[in-house]
Amino acid sequence: MRVRVAVPATSANLGPGFDCFGLALDLVNEVTLDTAAPPGVRWEGEGAGELPVDGSDLLSATIAVVAQRFDLPPPPFALAAGNRIPLARGLGSSSAAAVAGVVLASALLDLGVHADRRSVFALAAEIEGHPDNAAAAVFGGFTIAMPDGAVRRLEPHPDLRPVLLVPPAPLATSEARAALPATVAFADAAFNVAHAALAVEAIARDPSLLVAALQDRLHQRERIAIAAAADPELEDVLDVLASRRVPWCVSGAGPSILAFEHGGSELTPEVLGTPGSWRILRPGVRAAGFELVVEDPPA
């Protein structure tokens, strides 16, 4: 059999929605699993030449975990992945791999899990550990991942114009997480509750509120400090965004910045003062989560 799954990039947190907000972006990894091809793993695009080809990658490992969970040894297969999501840049590449692995394992072993998005989400979030990213990758649009495992999906406003500002140096999520304080002040927690509520209104109904809504006091300051230590251009980029009143937030754990263009504004390397070093991507919001196509069903 041959099956193909497409999984979108995601931006988590969105400022004040720490560990619960997610936005699906139309920047997609595609993975094909083929049981008729010689076993192996092949990568194209982002991560080619960096990701392991011995089956120890997260995608292959997820397939193995799901198979073990259901006590069903998988048949030999080949994986061919075309990656468009930059690695270790706060854009949900790990969650995309986990979601793809759960869906492919389900199709390969005829588990039926892929027909139930909530089951896919639960497995992927458990395996990879980031429900905020997994929710958006599974359901698409704007998602709120609740602590009890529930997910609420909202339709993003059609005028949202996301722009990804991707620096050249990666940042490990574990490093960004380790920099966060163990406790937060009550006033800061209240600040984030208010701004998270406003962010829901801004993303779903009124993007003009985004500049105010995306403010945060729980995680962005520390993550910006780490990213700026590795790439001093970050502070200059943020100064430009502030001077132009462009809404922005750290994408996930960083170091990428998610901004939202508005009116006649357009962010270019010349405007940002970073020609040739930072990538500027305009993926658009993706309404759909993962998509599975069975290209060659089993006989």
Helices and strands as residue ranges (DSSP letters): E 2-12, E 21-34, E 40-45, H 58-69, E 78-83, H 93-109, G 113-115, H 117-128, H 131-139, E 142-145, E 151-154, E 162-166, H 173-178, H 186-204, G 207-209, H 210-213, H 220-230, H 233-243, E 248-250, E 257-260, H 269-272, E 279-281, E 291-296
